[in-house]
Amino acid sequence: MPEPAETESPPEKEGWFHLDIHPQVFFIAAGVIIFFVAGTILFQAFVGDAFTKLQSAMSLYAGWFFIMTMNVVFLFVMGLLFLSRFGEIRLGGPDARPEFSTFGWFSMLFSAGMGIGLLFYGVAEPMFHYVANPISHAGGPDAARTAMDITFLHWGLHPWAVYAVVGLSLGFFSFNKGLPLSIRTAFYPIFGEKIYGWPGNIVDIVATVATLFGVATSLGLGVQQVNAGLDHLLGIGQTRLIQVILIACITAVATWSVVNGLDKGIRRLSEINLTLAGLLALFVLLVGPTLFILNAVLENIGYYIQNLPALSTWNETYEQTQWQHGWTIFYWAWWIAWSPFVGMFIARVSYGRTIREFLLGVLLVPTLVTFLWITIFGNTALYIEMFGVGGIAKAVQENIPTSLFVLMEDFPLSSLTSALSVVVIITFFVTSSDSGSMVIDIITSGGNPDPPVLSRLFWALLEGFVAAALLLGGGLAALQTATITTGLPFAAILLGMCYALWKGLSEYSGPQETTVGAGKKEPSEFRVTRKPSLKKTFGRRKLW
């Protein structure tokens, strides 16, 4: 594998209009996004119809590719974790140490990786599958069991495996080889110095667009639930205008978080929202059907493991139905579209972790917490529907964003817990926006891990505009289509990333010459010239 050229830390300089940017990636990606937003606002009816047709066509003809990609990535990561010899390699070299505490690290990666989505679908999705799914008859124990199986599939190991591949690729090649912290970096073992040209530019442009549309999808889902919660508490109504106003307000809060940076803003906010979410889940566990939930945790995980091979490869070949198009394929496209954002963010906060620690922390721990969350809220909803007063399924079918708040009505202190739910949704909303802004800015600045505040503000505001435009142009259907559209090209990039990562790790022979401290040289095959601390200047090659 060709070695990256050894370079000294470049002098700090102000970029275009006082922005430290990669001009080709920044302007082309921003232009594509702004053109898309303008078209959505100006031609709402046409764009809404086009979105629907495009979503149907891509799900029909590319569904098999999404399913194949997710399974290949999942098997690759499991092999890397349990069968490879690379577990002791430390991101950043043998002397590197984590920049954040374990709780802070986990809080940030979980908030960025799932966040709003779990609050949106934690109650709603199991109820949807309980009422209607193509595997079992509606209602009854079999339907409940199938509903949890399918929900676990969509939120379990597969999406976190995708995040792990992207995060580990970027972390290894950037921290251990001194390459820029950018998506193109993952392909250095394949393309060598060509990553600094247009092939690399195209990869970063696709990643930027996919990231922004993926984050906008989550923000659109989140603002609908915030609107539903406020309507439930205050009776303000649920309209597109209110949702756009909410996007503007929450984007302003996200902008404040961006200005305060990673440690003071994003980390602290992530710890707060994970703590609040934990308190909410604990309340439901203790006040709800506790024994039913505890029994369900073990049974749900057991059935998930048992049925995972069949469920993860099922694509309706013999049924010739289209149920998967609105569920599994949408989810796979959603996670893939989010992977540049979440993967780079995880890489940025994972300096100093060993590969084994990284994979356990990114793959297994978040999956377990996700399963606990879905079991607590999903099985509580199923219990009420099957053995209690019911009404949850009807609420979900009538208005998905209200499902969490309808569930809370069955418990004491419903106004307080509904208000807490709104706060948790808003904090997850903000962490998605500010961390997404930071990641996009890292990509469009050519791999600068600490980009200027001004360009972060630009991307934070643009994310809000995109979410608002997509809601105005066709609501959730528009958001789903945008996600699938950007997820498809990155699915191919993801497969190439697996090969490049394995190639890079296989050729790694351990430290032989690295820069440590003030001019002291230690051996490292990769000739890393970056200082050990991420808080200091990164010594890496500029992309332009």
HELIX and SHEET records of a PDB file:
HELIX    1   1 TRP A   16  HIS A   18  5                                   3    
HELIX    2   2 PRO A   23  LEU A   42  1                                  20    
HELIX    3   3 GLN A   44  PHE A   82  1                                  39    
HELIX    4   4 THR A  102  GLY A  113  1                                  12    
HELIX    5   5 ILE A  116  TYR A  121  1                                   6    
HELIX    6   6 ALA A  124  VAL A  131  1                                   8    
HELIX    7   7 GLY A  140  TRP A  155  1                                  16    
HELIX    8   8 LEU A  157  PHE A  175  1                                  19    
HELIX    9   9 ILE A  183  PHE A  187  5                                   5    
HELIX   10  10 TYR A  188  PHE A  191  1                                   4    
HELIX   11  11 GLY A  192  TYR A  196  5                                   5    
HELIX   12  12 TRP A  198  LEU A  234  1                                  37    
HELIX   13  13 ARG A  240  GLY A  261  1                                  22    
HELIX   14  14 LEU A  262  ARG A  267  3                                   6    
HELIX   15  15 ARG A  268  VAL A  287  1                                  20    
HELIX   16  16 THR A  290  THR A  313  1                                  24    
HELIX   17  17 TRP A  323  GLY A  326  1                                   4    
HELIX   18  18 THR A  328  ARG A  348  1                                  21    
HELIX   19  19 ILE A  355  LEU A  359  1                                   5    
HELIX   20  20 LEU A  360  LEU A  364  3                                   5    
HELIX   21  21 VAL A  365  PHE A  387  1                                  23    
HELIX   22  22 ILE A  392  GLU A  398  1                                   7    
HELIX   23  23 ILE A  400  THR A  402  5                                   3    
HELIX   24  24 SER A  403  MET A  408  1                                   6    
HELIX   25  25 SER A  414  THR A  444  1                                  31    
HELIX   26  26 VAL A  453  SER A  506  1                                  54    
SHEET    1   A 2 GLU A 513  VAL A 516  0                                        
SHEET    2   A 2 LYS A 520  PRO A 523 -1                                        
END                                                                             
